[in-house]
Amino acid sequence: MPSDLAALRGEPSYVWRSGQERRLQMVAQWAKLENAVFLEHGMGVGMYAAQVHERYTPHVAGFDIELDRAIEAHAQVPYSVVAAAEALPYASHLFDTILSSEVLEHVQDDVLSAREMVRVTKPGGRMVIFVPNRWYPFETHGHYWRGEYHFGNTPLINYLPDSWRNQLAPHVKAYTKRGLLRLFDNTPVKIVHYSRIYGGYDNIVRRFGMPGKWLRSTLHRMENTPLDTWGLSHLLVLEKTNAKWL
């Protein structure tokens, strides 16, 4: 069942499954983790931060805007704090690696949040960012209808014009590639990697067994082809290039 915060904040990862493991391996591919100063940006209950702390480095921090979630994360990641993405409580040029997994779509000001991420990254450090793809056939954060929130996957909402889409899903953003990159205009970053990825689909595999595994593997093979246009999420890896900015 969804939590009371599902509409406002989304649902964080509560268990570690193949989908989360796959994303962590993508982070390890594109950014430094061994002995890195690492930040989980919008950590929920700290699933990624805990794994990074256990496997790669003791220098792990994270924040979430919700007190209860930060407290739960604190049990595994001591440097867990309550903060807003638009005003990070960290010194500039601090982190080697920042992971922001499905967070920017929930913040009030995604441009300011993006700038804050850049500010606290070291020159040469990297930001690994996952956000929802506007062209995925389902809005995974539910929708509103006649003032009532309905949790779950809703087909085709994101294909509607903004004026209609934002009435049905005012609580969450979905990005085109251009819209995502625009968040980082006039910041000292370079694009290291960009792609679209499909999900882990662990619930489908658990429910349907081998047919679910076949579906998942088929979708994963579509990545890095024109068929990833309809992927679940954007994966953007940025590197900070200038220590004098801000």
Secondary structure, DSSP 8 states (H G I E B T S, - for coil): ---TTHHHH-----S--HHHHHHHHHHHHHS--TT--EEEES-TTTHHHHHHHHHT-S-EEEEES-HHHHHHHHTT-SEEEE--TTS--S-TT-EEEEEEES-GGGSS-HHHHHHHHHHHEEEEEEEEEEEEBTTSSEETT-EEETTEEE-S-EETGGGS-HHHHHHH-TT---B-HHHHHHTTTTSSEEEEEEEEE----HHHHHHHSHHHHHHHHHHHHTTTSGGGGG-SEEEEEEEE--SS--
